[in-house]
Every structure is written in C-alpha cells, then in structure tokens.
Amino acid sequence: MPQVLAVWCEAEGHDVFLAYHNSYQTMTEPLPEKLDVVFISSFTQSAQVAYALSNLFRTKGALTVLGGPHARSYPEDTAKYFDYVLGFTDQQVVNNVLQDLTQHRPLGMYLSATQQPKQLPGVRQRWKYIDRILQKAPWLKMVAAIGSFGCPYTCHFCTDSTVPYQPLDFEEIKADLRFLLKTFKSPIVAWHDPNFGVRFNDYLSAIEEAAPPGSIRFIAESSLSLLNEDNIKRLKKNGFLAILPGIESWYEMGYKTRAGKRNGLEKVHQVADQINTILGHLSYLQSNLILGLDCDYGSEPFELTKHYLDLTPGNIPGFSVLTSFGRSAPVNLEYQRQNRILPIPFHFLNNNTMNIRPKHYTWIEFYNLTIDLREYAFSYPMIYKRVSATKSPTPKLIKLFQSLSDRSKVKYLKEVRRRLEEDKQFCAFFEQETEEIPVFFVEQIKKDLGPLWEWLPEGALYHDAYAYLKTENTPDPDLVRVSRSQLPPRSS
C-alpha cells in the first residue's frame, strides 16, 4: 500500500518520497528535511515505531497519517498520535486527506471507505518504487502482487473474516506479468492475497495466458480446500515454488482443509496425506497452525501436532498464538466481554506473545506445552529430516535458516515462562491484577527502538485493550473513557 499511495499522491500533482523502515533503527534511504504530510503504514507489532516516527515528523512541522492493519485494528489509540487515521483506504479517502491537510489534535480524524478498493495501481505503475527496494534487497528478490481482497472463509479470529471476497481485474494481472517478463530477469512474484486461488481456474488461466510455463516463479498463501492434486500439478507447471496453507486447528475449520467433520487424529491423518501429496510436487510448503484456541484442551492438540510433524517430514510448520487485534475481528468483542484481554504492548503482538488469557490453561501450562512443541518441531533431528526430505538446494537452505530462526524463539518463550514463575510484577500483569507494564517489556522496547525511543510519545507504551467494547455502539471510532470497574468480571 505505500507504493499504491505514492502513485495516488503523484496523480494529484504532489512530489512524493518513499522510504522503508526495514528495521527498528534504520531507513532504507533519507527523507527530505521538510515534508508537508507523512503517510505511515504499519502492522501492530511495529506500532510503537510508527508512533515515534509520527512524533518526530510532527516536530518538524509535518502532518501525519496512519494506515494499514494497525490503524484498522486500533483507531482509538492511533488517533492520539496521528492527524489522520485511515480504515479501508481508496483513492478518494487519500484525496480527502490531501484536500484537507489540517492539524487534528489532540485526536486525529478517522476516515474510511465503505469497502476495499475495486482496483489498485499495478506493477507497471508502481515499478519505480518496486525497483528501488529490489536494488537494496538481498539475494532473494521478490515482487509483491495481489489479485484479490477479502476471503470467502469466516475464521472467527481473522481480520478478513468479515471482508467480502473480491477479485481484482484479471486483465491488469496479465498486463503486470507481461511487464515483469520484459523488465526483470527471472522474476519471483509473491501473491499477498489473503487466500490465493479462490477462483482457481480464472487465476491460473490469466497466468498461463500472460507468462510461458516456468518463466515467472510464484509464492502464494492458499487453502488446502483448493489444493487437490490436479490443481497442485497445474501450479507446479506454471512455476509455483512454495505454498503456505492454513490448518489452524485439529478441531475446527474443517472447511479450509477439506477435512469436513473430521476432528482430532482422523483430521491429522487426512491433512498429512494431503500435505505429502503436495510435497510430491512442490519443494516448499509451510503449514500454519494456531496455538491457544478456545477449542483446545490439555496436551492433546500439542501431541497431535507432533504426530502430524512426524508424518510430514518435508513440511515446515508456522506457529502463531491466538491474538486479539482490537477491532480486527468480531470475536474480539466476546474476548473483551469475558475480560480476557491483556494490554500487552503492541511491540510484542508478533504471533509469539498471546494477549488473550487462555480459556482452558493456566499461563504456565500453556507456555510449558508451547515450549515443548516448539522444541520438538525445531530440534536438530527434526531439522535434519526436514532438510533431507527436500531435493532442491534453495528450498533446503530456506528451510534450514527458517528452522534455526524459529528455534531461537524458544529462548524468548522460556524467559517469559521463567518470569511468570519468579517475577511478581510480571506474573501480576498476566493474571490481570495490575495494568503496569512489566519492566521486562519496557526494557526490550527501549533496546529495539534505539534512537527512536526518545521520540516515543508519553503514554504510547499503554493502550486501552477494551476500546472496541467501550465503543461498540459508536458509529465512528472515538475515545470513550470507561473505568476498569465498569468491565465485566473475568470468566473462569
């Protein structure tokens, strides 16, 4: 979207500068000292970085605008640090900002379209911005593309569960692929669709018409329900290198995995068979699972996952913990009504730190089971099996480096568990006895932000974890102050 915004702003006659903040402390390139308006796009885990950047640019006289997933999820919080907060963003919403260009403080103005855009500027229109970042990329250079918005599935935890599925223009997709073939040697295209291939024949036909088989390599996130063997063979023929399907749970969401009403061990075997069939054609597959869902009890879901990993040695697992991102999904209202949400700083909402009190586990139980599973999944014997089961050299290396990276995350989880056992302040925060941010979190944020720490606005480590519930009947996101005593009691 930053590239899209750049094209839209240029279309209105503005001079545009685009830079990527690719770590906590560095920009890909310097920006001019004098800027009139700064658009920032941010995921929630980089929100504190975005807040610090906004404060920095405001002191230089710029107006600041936040868009992206965090703005949609936490508009009440972001309004304190930006002049404009954008929900669904189309060209008209951007034009409204550019025509207004007024300070909105202490609370920013919230603007949103009624739905996702019908069309976006394609690769051809964004190329000068794409090319700049590709020049700075390491050895693996990928071009981001998107062919659809929304999702036909209704996974209750997902930000796209209430966004209607909407394919983008297939003619534009074909034109972009043809452009890439003429402009970029051996391109790799990473589809950013929430679920690629929902209209499978239409998408593959567009690819086949625009690009000879194998001339472009592709990566996509898709659903197992779409990945039967005939479709996988067609994907392979057309240069697809990697696929990232979601399994999510062994007890729910069978419609995404073609498991139907199968649950537990029966679903594990059915999914494992399909995963191995896919791996017979594609070298890289990452299957994504969510830990801590309300349907999980005891050690069984974790043991089932271990068994699944034994059955699929070539697969690399992607583990996420159940996380509530503000307004991102309607089910978050239910978690808030049950008083189960912790105000863990945004910086740690990165799929490794759960901010929802587990329904059927104590915190110690949950961390013990999670650590045990991750140690098993990324043990050296499992890594060896994973790499050995892969024939192509590049996927071998990627699986090795990714497994070692995931292995390193266990150290953080063990430190959290240790503090839950030994650190009274840390434990009290997780048990919802206090809202004081643990020193452990504060020090880690300070370290990660580096020089930006001094620009973090006062109070920006804290957020109201119950803002969605408090403004449930408010048509537009706004800050509504409600005392803690007005919250419902925590469910047992």
N, C-alpha and C positions, 0 to 999 in steps of 0.2 A: 503493500500500500504506500510506503513512502515514495516509491518510483511513480506510482499512479498519481499521487498528489502533486508531484513535481510536474508531470505532464499537464494536469488540470490547471495548475497555477500559471504555467507558461502560456497556456491557451488564453488566459485572461490578461496577458501582457506583462507579467511580473518577471523580474530577474530571480532565478532560483539557484540555490546551492544545496547540494545533498551530501551528507556525511553519515557514516555508520559508526555507532559506538559499539565496537566489537569486543570490548572487554570492559571491566568496571572502571578503567582509568584512562583509556586511550580512544581517540577518534581516528578514523581512517585518514582524514585529511583536515586541515584547519578550516574554520569558517570565518567569513568576514567579521571584523570587529563590530560593525554597525549593521544590525538586522532589524527590520520592522516587525516581522512576525516569524515565530519559530513553531513549526509543527513537529510533534514528537509522537512516535508510535511505540507502544510498549506492551509487553506481556506483564503479568502481575509480578513475577519474580524479579523484574528489573524496575519496578515502580519507584523504589527509593532512589535509584539512579536518575530516573525521569524527573522526580520531584526536585532533586538537587540541580539538575540541568535547567529546569524551569526557573528556579530561584536565581541561578547565575545569569541567565539571559534577561530576566526581568530587571536585574540591577543595571544592565546595560541599556535599558530602555525598550526592550522588545516586548511585544505581546506574545503569549504562549498558548498553544493549543495541544491538547492530548487526544489522540485517537488510538484505536487498536483494542485488543481484548481487555486490558485493564480498565480502560475508560468505560467500556460497556458493562463491566462487572461491578465497578466501584465508583459510579458517578458522584455520589455524595462526598466521598473522600477526595477525589481528584479535583472537585470544584474549589477546594480550599487553596490549591496550588497552581491553577491554570486559569487563564481568562476565558477559555472556551473548552468545553468537554464534548466530544463527539461520540454518539452511538453509531447506528448504521450511517455510513458516510457515502454519499454520492456526490456528483459534481455540483449539484445545486446547494448542498449543505456547505461545501467548501466555498462556493461563491458567496453564500450568505456571510460567512466569516470575513472574506476579503472585502465585502462591501461595507461591513460594519466597522471592523478594526477599531474597537473601543475597549478601554480597560474595563474589565468586570471584576471588581474586587470589593469586599473580601471573598465573595463567592462567584465563581465563573458561571458563564451562561452555558446551559446544556442544549445541544442541538442534535437532532436525529432524523434521518429519513424514515419512512414507514416500512421500508424493506431494504434488502441488499440491492446494489446497483444492478441494472439489467445488463450492463456491459462495462468492461474495463479497457483502458488502453492496452493494446497487445505488446508483444515483444518488440515489434518494429518501432513502435512509438516510444518505448522505454529503453531502447537499445543503448543510448549514450550513457545512461545511468547503470545499466547492467554491465556494460563493457568495463566501466571504471572499477567496479567491485571485482569483476573477474580478473582484472590485471593484478589485483592485490591478493587474490585467493591463493591458497597453497596448491599442491599438486592435483587435488580433486576439484575441478571447476564445474559447477552445476548452474543451470539456468532455471529460475523458478517460473512455473507456469500454473495456471488454474483454469479448469474447464467447467466448474460448477460451484454454486453456493448451496448452503444448507445440506440437509441429509434426510433420506426417507425413513431412517430408523428413529426411534424415540427413547434412546437410552436416557434414563432419568437424570443422570449426573452430567450429561454432555451439554456444552454451550450451544450446539447446533440442533438440539432435540426439538426445539420449537421454531426453527427456521425452515420454511418450506424449501424443498429441493428445487433448484432452478439451474438448468444447464445454460451455459453461455453459447455464443454464436459459433457454430461448427466451421463456418467459412473463415472466421477470424483465426480459429485454431489452425486450420490448414495453411493459411497465409503466414502465420508465425513460424510454423515448422519449415515451410519452404524458405523463409527468410533466414532462419538459422543455418540451413544447409548451405546457403550461399555465403554466409558471413562468418561462421565459426567452425573450425575444424573439429570433427568428432564430437559433436555436442552431446552433453548429458542433460536431460530435462527432468526435473523433479516436480511432479504434479502435487500441488498443495490443496487439492480438493479434499474436503472432509471425508469423502468416500468416492474414490475414483472408479469409474466404470459402471455407474448405476444404469446408464443407458449404454450397455457394453458394445453392442453392435454399431451404434452410431459413433462412439468414440474411436473404436478400432478401425472402422471404415474411413473416418477422417484421417487417422494416422496413416493408413495404408495408401490412401489417395495422395497424401502430401509427401511422404518420405518412403523411398525404397526400403525393403526389409533390412534392418540392421544398420541403416545409415545414421540413425539417432538412437541413443541409448536412453532408457527411461527408468525412473523410480516412482513408485506410487504407493499410497496407503489405500487399502481396499478392504472389502468384507469377504470372509470365507464363503458366504452365501453366493457370491458372484464367481468364485474361483473353482469351477468344475474343471475337469482335466482338458476338455476341448478349449475352454477359454484360456487356460494356462498355456497350452500349446500355441495358441494364437498370440498371446502376449510374448512368448519366447521368440517366435518367428519375427515379431516386429521390434525386437531389441530391448525388451524389458529385462533389466538386470536384477532388480530387487523388488520385493513386495512386502508390505507391512500390514498384515491383517490384525484385527482386534478379536481376541477371545473374551476378554474382560472377566468372565465368571464361569465356574463349573456348575452353577445352579440357576443362572438367569441368562436372558438374552440369547436364547437358542436360535432365534430368527436370524441373527447375524452370522451364525456358524453353521447353518443348515442342520443343527442338532435337533430341532423341533422340541419335543418334550423330554428328550434325553437329559439326564442330570447325573452329576457325580461321576463315578467310574465309567459308566457307559458313555457319557459325553467325552471324557478324556480319550477313550479308545477311538471313538468316531473322529474327533478332531485330529488326533495324532496320525491316523491313517491318511486324512486329507493333507495334513502338513507334509508328510513324507512323499505323497504323490506330487505335490507342488515342488518339493526339493529335488525330485527326479528330473525336473525341467529347468528350474531357476537355481542359481548358486547361492542367493542370499535371501533369507526370509527372517524377519523379526516378528514374532507374535507377541502381542501386548496384553498384559493381564493387570487387573486392578486388585490391590490388597486392601482389606478392611471394609468391604461392602457389608451392608446390614444383613445380607443373607448368609454370611459366613459365621460358622460356629466352630469352636475348638480347633484342633490341629488338622482336621480332615482336609480343608481346602488347600492347605500348605503341602500336605503329604500327597494329595492328588497332583499338585503342580510338579513336585519332584518326580512322580511316576511319569507324568507327561514328558518331562525333560529327558528321562531315560529312554522313552520311546521315540524321541525325535532328536537324535544327537546333532544333526546339522542345523537345527533351528537355534537362533539366539533369542532369549526372552527379553522383553522390555517390561519392567515392573514399575507401576505407579501406585501411589497410595490414594485412597479416596480423599478428595479435596473439595471444599466448598469455596467457590469463587464468587462471592457476593450475589449479584443478580444474574449470573451466567446461566442458571438452570432453575426451573420452578421448584424442584425438590429441595433447594436450599432454604426455602421458606419453612419446610417441615423440620429440617435440622435446627433452624433458629427457634421455631415454636417449642421444640424439645430442649432448648437451651444447651445444645451440644457443641456450639462453635467457640473455638478459642481465638483470641485476637493475636495469633502468631504473626510477626512482622511479614509483610509481603515478600521480602527478600528470600524467605525460606519456603515459599509456596512453589516448589520446583519439582513436585512429584516424589520427594523424599521425606518431607515432613507433613504429617497428617494434621489438619486443623479441625477435624471432626472427632469428637470423643467416640471411640469405638462402641458399638451397641452391645456386643457380646464378649468383650475382652476388657481386662484392665490394661492400662498403658504398658506395664511391664510384660504382661503376657503377649501383647501384640508385638512389641519390639523383640522379644525373645523369638517368636515364631518367624518374624520377618528377617531377622539376622540369620537365623538357622537356614531359611530358604535361600537367601542370597549367597551365603557361604557355600551352600551345596551347588547352586546354579553356576557360580563363578569360581569353583575350586579348580585347582590346576588339572586334575584328571578330567573334569567336565570340559574345560577349555581345550585340552588336548583332543578329546573326542570331537568337539565342535569343529575345530580346525582340520582335523584329519578327515572328517566327513565331507569336506569341501574340496573340490578339484581345482577350481580356478584360483590363480595366485592372488589377484586383487581382493576378491571376497575373503580369502584366507586371512590376509593381513588386516582387513577391516574388522573381521570377527575377533581376531586376536587383540587388536588395540581396544575395541569396544568392550570386550570381556574384561580386560585388565582395568579399564576405566571404571566399569561397573563394580569390579571387585574392590576398588579403592573406596567406594561409597560406604562399604560396611564399616569402615573406621568411624565415619560420622555417626552412623546409627548406634554403634557401640558407645560412643561418647554420650549420646542422648540417653541411652539406657542407664549408663553409669550415673548420670546426673539425676535421673528420675529416682534412683536408689539412694543417692548420697547428698544431693544438693537440695536443701529445704525450700529455697526460693523457687528453684526450677520446678520441683515437684508441686508446690502450691499453685504455680501458674497453670500447669497441666491439669490439676484437679479443680480448677476454676475457683480457687479460694482467694486469688488475687489477680488483678489485671496488670500488675507491674511487670514490664518486660524483663526477663532474666538477663543478667549481666552477660552470660554466655552468648546470647543472641546479639546484644548491643556491640560487644567487642568484635564479633565476626563481621557485622555490617560495617563497622568502622574500618576494619582491616581491608575489606573488599572494596569499599568506596575510595579509599586512598585520599587524594586531594579533594575529591568531591564531598567528603564528609563535612568539611567546613561550610559547604553550601546547602546542606540538608536543612530544610526549614524546621523551625521549632515545632515539636509535636508530630513530625512526619513519620516517626517510628510506630506511632499508635494509629489504629483505625477502629471505627465502630463496627464490630463484627455482626451487629444486629440491625444495621441501617436498612436493609431490604425489608425486614419485618416491620420496622417502625414506619416505613413509608409505603407499605403495601397498597394502601388505598389512595396514594397520591399520584395523580396522573403524570407529573414530571418529577424526575429525581430531585430531591431537595434535602437539605439537612433538617432533620426533625430530632430535637433533643428529648430523650426519654431516659429517666434514671434507671439504674440497674434493678431497682426494686420492682419496676413495672414488668420485668421479664417473667415468663412462666418458669416454674421450678424445673430443674434438670431432670430428665427422665431417668429411671433406674436402668 
